[in-house]
């Protein structure tokens, strides 16, 4: 499979997450929204050129000056799960673990079957090997999800420890002051714009929302207050009719890690490393929303639990890295038995259809 080219798109997101609740897909919100007028659902195995096809179509569209958003795979973070061109044409991977079929066949949806470009007779000789590798890959994912579940449970424990020391009333007041200066919108909506993933290369984060912003606010977290602040912000913005792009935490998909307000262009994001902030980011110190007098009593337990959380995430990353090696073995088998010359010609034909 062709990996990420030297041309790095600015509009990069993830279409799913390996989370503490298992595999979380955002395909419905992204590729089946009312704005999408044409859908191309790609079917094919690993290494059959799905990501390459989408990348070529997206890059050709960009060269023509068209708007393209790229949605990457949450496991193999160099590969694509889908692209959206001109906010109305969706081309995406419709194979497991996010299997999709047509909803409006022909009228909106079309299946792209890459199986027409493989040598099925040659692949049949590898059936037992493919089955064995796929089983090992599945076992790696099972381990990873157990570790991610442990991380999620630990984060819930951290919340229980810290909650009595969070000043929610003061947070609400601070968020209300911010929302007062943001113009009302005409259509309240959350646009999932996932920028972080836990995959075969550990945690990967894109800066796409920060790139789109006119002003940046970095929330320097303290005892988990930042995610509460962002949840309060989104709730108030929706009441004002605003459109907000929201990036959810890849492990706890109920928690928000970044918010971009379409009406004002302002972006609020949780800062994990204050030393690597953009120069133009304004810091919001979340310590002022913690009751300082009593927090020393929980500091040791909180730090120990945080280390437990970090260890679980690291172990999940190790298991996902092993699954990536298994995936690469499958890719080699399929790639060796594909007619990529014919696939390349098909890409040319398909590009003419999506103009």
C-alpha positions as CSV (number, residue, x, y, z in Angstrom):
1,X,0.0,0.0,0.0
2,X,1.3,3.4,-0.9
3,X,2.0,5.5,2.2
4,X,1.6,9.2,2.9
5,X,3.2,11.3,0.1
6,X,5.5,14.2,0.6
7,X,2.5,16.5,-0.1
8,X,0.9,16.7,3.4
9,X,-2.7,17.9,3.2
10,X,-3.8,20.7,5.6
11,X,-7.3,19.2,6.0
12,X,-6.5,15.9,7.7
13,X,-8.8,14.1,10.1
14,X,-9.5,10.5,11.3
15,X,-12.8,8.8,10.4
16,X,-12.7,6.4,13.4
17,X,-11.0,5.7,16.7
18,X,-9.5,2.7,18.6
19,X,-11.2,3.7,21.9
20,X,-11.7,2.4,25.4
21,X,-15.2,1.4,24.2
22,X,-13.9,-0.6,21.2
23,X,-13.9,0.6,17.6
24,X,-15.7,3.9,17.2
25,X,-16.7,4.9,13.7
26,X,-17.7,8.4,12.6
27,X,-18.5,7.3,9.0
28,X,-22.2,7.9,9.4
29,X,-21.7,11.6,10.4
30,X,-19.0,12.2,7.8
31,X,-19.9,10.2,4.6
32,X,-23.7,9.9,5.0
33,X,-24.6,13.5,5.8
34,X,-27.1,15.5,3.8
35,X,-24.3,17.5,2.2
36,X,-23.0,14.4,0.4
37,X,-24.6,14.1,-3.0
38,X,-22.5,11.3,-4.4
39,X,-20.9,8.3,-2.6
40,X,-18.3,5.8,-3.9
41,X,-17.9,2.9,-1.5
42,X,-14.7,0.9,-2.0
43,X,-14.6,-2.8,-1.5
44,X,-11.3,-4.7,-1.4
45,X,-8.8,-6.5,0.8
46,X,-5.6,-5.2,2.5
47,X,-3.0,-4.1,0.0
48,X,-5.4,-3.9,-2.9
49,X,-4.9,-0.1,-3.5
50,X,-7.9,1.4,-1.6
51,X,-5.8,4.1,0.1
52,X,-3.8,4.7,-3.1
53,X,-6.9,5.2,-5.2
54,X,-8.4,7.7,-2.7
55,X,-5.1,9.6,-2.4
56,X,-4.7,9.9,-6.2
57,X,-8.2,11.2,-6.6
58,X,-7.8,13.7,-3.8
59,X,-4.5,15.0,-5.0
60,X,-5.7,15.4,-8.6
61,X,-8.8,17.3,-7.4
62,X,-6.5,19.6,-5.3
63,X,-4.3,20.3,-8.3
64,X,-7.5,21.5,-10.0
65,X,-8.1,23.9,-7.1
66,X,-10.9,21.8,-5.5
67,X,-11.4,21.5,-1.8
68,X,-10.4,18.1,-0.4
69,X,-10.6,16.7,3.1
70,X,-8.6,13.6,3.9
71,X,-9.8,11.1,6.5
72,X,-7.1,8.7,7.8
73,X,-7.3,5.2,9.2
74,X,-7.1,5.3,13.0
75,X,-4.9,2.1,13.1
76,X,-2.6,2.6,10.1
77,X,-2.4,6.4,10.4
78,X,-0.5,6.7,7.1
79,X,-3.4,5.2,5.1
80,X,-6.7,6.7,4.1
81,X,-10.2,5.7,5.1
82,X,-11.9,8.2,2.9
83,X,-11.8,11.6,1.1
84,X,-14.5,14.2,0.6
85,X,-14.2,16.5,-2.4
86,X,-16.0,19.8,-2.7
87,X,-17.9,18.9,0.5
88,X,-20.3,16.8,-1.7
89,X,-18.5,13.8,-3.1
90,X,-17.4,11.1,-0.6
91,X,-15.1,8.2,-1.5
92,X,-14.4,5.8,1.3
93,X,-13.4,2.4,2.4
94,X,-16.5,0.2,2.9
95,X,-14.8,-3.0,4.1
96,X,-14.5,-4.3,7.7
97,X,-14.3,-3.0,10.4
98,X,-16.5,-0.3,8.8
99,X,-18.6,-2.3,6.3
100,X,-21.1,-0.3,4.3
101,X,-23.4,-1.0,1.4
102,X,-25.4,1.3,-0.8
103,X,-28.3,3.2,0.6
104,X,-29.5,4.8,-2.6
105,X,-28.0,2.5,-5.3
106,X,-27.1,4.4,-8.5
107,X,-28.9,7.6,-7.5
108,X,-26.3,8.5,-4.9
109,X,-24.2,5.4,-4.1
110,X,-21.9,3.3,-6.2
111,X,-19.8,0.3,-5.3
112,X,-16.1,0.3,-6.4
113,X,-15.0,-3.4,-6.3
114,X,-11.3,-3.7,-6.4
115,X,-11.7,-7.4,-6.5
116,X,-11.9,-7.1,-10.2
117,X,-8.1,-6.3,-10.3
118,X,-6.9,-9.3,-8.2
119,X,-6.0,-12.8,-9.3
120,X,-8.4,-14.9,-7.3
121,X,-6.9,-18.2,-8.5
122,X,-3.5,-17.2,-7.2
123,X,-4.9,-15.8,-3.9
124,X,-6.7,-19.1,-3.2
125,X,-3.3,-20.8,-2.8
126,X,-2.7,-18.5,0.2
127,X,-6.1,-19.1,1.9
128,X,-4.7,-20.9,4.9
129,X,-1.9,-18.4,5.4
130,X,-4.3,-15.5,5.1
131,X,-6.7,-17.0,7.6
132,X,-3.8,-17.6,10.1
133,X,-2.4,-14.1,9.8
134,X,-5.9,-12.6,10.0
135,X,-6.5,-14.6,13.2
136,X,-3.2,-13.3,14.8
137,X,-4.1,-9.8,13.8
138,X,-7.5,-10.1,15.5
139,X,-5.9,-11.4,18.7
140,X,-3.6,-8.3,18.7
141,X,-6.6,-6.0,18.4
142,X,-8.3,-7.9,21.3
143,X,-5.4,-7.2,23.5
144,X,-5.2,-3.6,22.5
145,X,-8.9,-3.0,23.2
146,X,-8.5,-4.5,26.7
147,X,-5.7,-2.2,27.5
148,X,-7.6,0.8,26.1
149,X,-10.6,-0.2,28.2
150,X,-8.3,-0.3,31.2
151,X,-7.1,3.2,30.3
152,X,-10.7,4.4,30.1
153,X,-11.7,2.9,33.4
154,X,-8.6,4.5,35.0
155,X,-9.6,7.9,33.5
156,X,-13.0,7.5,35.1
157,X,-11.3,6.8,38.5
158,X,-9.3,9.9,38.0
159,X,-12.5,11.9,37.5
160,X,-13.9,10.4,40.8
161,X,-10.8,11.5,42.6
162,X,-10.6,15.0,41.2
163,X,-14.3,16.0,41.0
164,X,-14.7,17.3,44.5
165,X,-11.9,19.8,43.9
166,X,-13.2,21.2,40.6
167,X,-14.9,24.6,40.7
168,X,-17.6,24.0,38.1
169,X,-19.5,27.2,38.9
170,X,-16.4,29.3,38.2
171,X,-15.8,27.4,35.0
172,X,-19.4,28.0,33.8
173,X,-19.0,31.7,34.4
174,X,-15.8,31.9,32.5
175,X,-17.3,30.0,29.5
176,X,-20.4,32.2,29.6
177,X,-18.1,35.3,29.3
178,X,-16.5,33.8,26.2
179,X,-19.8,32.9,24.6
180,X,-21.2,36.4,25.1
181,X,-18.8,37.8,22.4
182,X,-19.3,35.1,19.9
183,X,-22.0,35.9,17.3
184,X,-25.1,33.8,17.1
185,X,-25.3,31.2,14.4
186,X,-28.2,30.1,12.2
187,X,-27.8,26.3,12.4
188,X,-26.6,24.6,15.5
189,X,-24.5,21.6,14.6
190,X,-21.6,19.5,15.7
191,X,-19.2,18.6,12.9
192,X,-17.0,15.6,14.0
193,X,-13.4,16.5,13.1
194,X,-11.3,13.9,14.8
195,X,-7.6,14.9,14.9
196,X,-6.1,12.2,17.3
197,X,-5.8,8.5,17.1
198,X,-4.1,5.6,18.9
199,X,-2.7,3.3,16.2
200,X,0.3,1.2,15.1
201,X,2.6,4.2,15.6
202,X,1.2,5.1,19.0
203,X,-0.7,8.4,19.4
204,X,-0.8,10.6,16.3
205,X,-2.3,14.0,16.3
206,X,-3.0,16.4,13.3
207,X,-3.1,20.2,13.7
208,X,-5.9,20.6,11.1
209,X,-8.2,22.5,13.4
210,X,-5.5,24.9,14.6
211,X,-4.6,25.6,11.0
212,X,-8.1,26.6,10.2
213,X,-8.4,28.9,13.2
214,X,-8.1,32.7,13.3
215,X,-7.2,32.6,17.0
216,X,-5.9,29.8,19.3
217,X,-6.6,29.2,23.0
218,X,-4.5,26.5,24.7
219,X,-6.1,24.9,27.8
220,X,-3.3,23.9,30.1
221,X,-5.1,21.1,31.9
222,X,-5.3,20.7,35.7
223,X,-6.9,17.6,37.2
224,X,-9.1,17.0,34.2
225,X,-10.8,20.4,34.2
226,X,-10.1,21.1,30.5
227,X,-12.5,18.5,29.1
228,X,-15.3,19.8,31.4
229,X,-14.5,23.4,30.2
230,X,-14.8,22.3,26.5
231,X,-18.0,20.3,27.1
232,X,-19.6,23.4,28.8
233,X,-18.4,25.6,25.9
234,X,-19.9,23.3,23.2
235,X,-23.2,23.1,25.1
236,X,-23.5,26.9,25.3
237,X,-22.4,27.4,21.6
238,X,-25.1,25.0,20.4
239,X,-27.7,27.0,22.3
240,X,-26.5,30.1,20.4
241,X,-27.1,28.2,17.1
242,X,-23.4,27.9,16.3
243,X,-21.6,25.3,14.1
244,X,-18.7,23.8,16.0
245,X,-16.1,21.4,14.8
246,X,-15.4,19.0,17.6
247,X,-12.5,16.6,18.0
248,X,-13.1,13.8,20.6
249,X,-10.6,12.1,22.7
250,X,-9.5,8.8,21.0
251,X,-9.8,6.8,24.2
252,X,-12.8,8.4,25.9
253,X,-14.9,9.3,22.9
254,X,-17.4,11.1,25.2
255,X,-14.7,13.7,26.0
256,X,-13.8,16.6,23.8
257,X,-10.2,17.6,23.2
258,X,-10.5,20.4,20.6
259,X,-13.2,22.8,19.6
260,X,-13.3,25.1,16.5
261,X,-16.1,27.7,16.3
262,X,-17.1,28.2,12.7
263,X,-18.7,31.6,13.4
264,X,-15.7,33.2,15.0
265,X,-12.8,31.0,13.8
266,X,-11.6,30.5,17.4
267,X,-10.0,27.2,18.4
268,X,-9.8,25.9,21.9
269,X,-7.6,22.8,22.5
270,X,-6.2,20.9,25.4
271,X,-2.5,21.4,25.8
272,X,-0.4,18.4,26.8
273,X,3.0,20.1,26.4
274,X,3.1,23.8,27.2
275,X,6.6,24.0,25.8
276,X,5.5,23.2,22.3
277,X,2.6,25.6,21.9
278,X,2.3,27.8,18.7
279,X,3.6,31.3,19.3
280,X,0.2,32.9,18.7
281,X,-1.7,30.6,21.1
282,X,-3.2,32.3,24.2
283,X,-2.9,30.1,27.3
284,X,-5.8,29.5,29.6
285,X,-4.6,28.3,32.9
286,X,-7.0,25.7,34.2
287,X,-5.5,25.7,37.8
288,X,-7.9,28.6,38.6
289,X,-10.8,26.2,38.4
290,X,-9.3,23.9,41.1
291,X,-9.8,24.3,44.8
292,X,-6.1,24.7,45.8
293,X,-6.7,24.3,49.5
294,X,-7.7,20.6,49.3
295,X,-6.1,19.3,46.2
296,X,-2.8,18.4,47.9
297,X,-4.6,15.5,49.6
298,X,-5.2,13.8,46.2
299,X,-2.0,14.7,44.4
300,X,-0.2,11.4,45.0
301,X,-3.1,9.2,44.1
302,X,-3.8,11.2,41.0
303,X,-0.2,11.0,39.8
304,X,-0.1,7.2,40.4
305,X,-3.4,6.7,38.5
306,X,-2.1,8.9,35.7
307,X,1.0,6.6,35.4
308,X,-1.4,3.6,35.3
309,X,-3.3,5.3,32.5
310,X,-0.2,6.1,30.5
311,X,1.1,2.5,30.9
312,X,-2.2,1.1,29.6
313,X,-2.1,3.4,26.6
314,X,1.5,2.4,25.9
315,X,0.7,-1.3,26.0
316,X,-2.3,-0.8,23.7
317,X,0.1,0.9,21.3
318,X,2.5,-2.1,21.5
319,X,-0.4,-4.5,20.6
320,X,-1.5,-2.3,17.8
321,X,2.0,-2.1,16.4
322,X,2.1,-5.9,16.4
323,X,-1.3,-5.9,14.5
324,X,0.3,-3.5,12.0
325,X,3.0,-6.1,11.2
326,X,0.4,-8.7,10.6
327,X,-1.5,-6.3,8.4
328,X,1.6,-5.7,6.4
329,X,2.0,-9.4,5.9
330,X,-1.5,-9.6,4.4
331,X,-0.8,-6.6,2.3
332,X,2.3,-8.2,0.7
333,X,0.2,-11.3,-0.3
334,X,-2.6,-9.2,-1.9
335,X,-0.2,-6.6,-3.5
336,X,1.7,-9.4,-5.3
337,X,-1.5,-10.6,-6.9
338,X,-3.0,-7.3,-8.0
339,X,-3.1,-5.8,-11.5
340,X,-2.2,-2.2,-10.5
341,X,-1.7,-1.1,-14.1
342,X,-5.4,-1.8,-14.8
343,X,-6.3,-0.2,-11.5
344,X,-4.4,3.0,-12.5
345,X,-6.4,3.2,-15.7
346,X,-9.6,2.8,-13.7
347,X,-8.6,5.7,-11.5
348,X,-8.4,7.9,-14.6
349,X,-11.9,6.9,-15.6
350,X,-13.3,7.4,-12.1
351,X,-11.8,10.9,-11.8
352,X,-13.7,12.0,-14.9
353,X,-16.9,10.8,-13.2
354,X,-16.4,12.9,-10.1
355,X,-15.8,16.2,-11.8
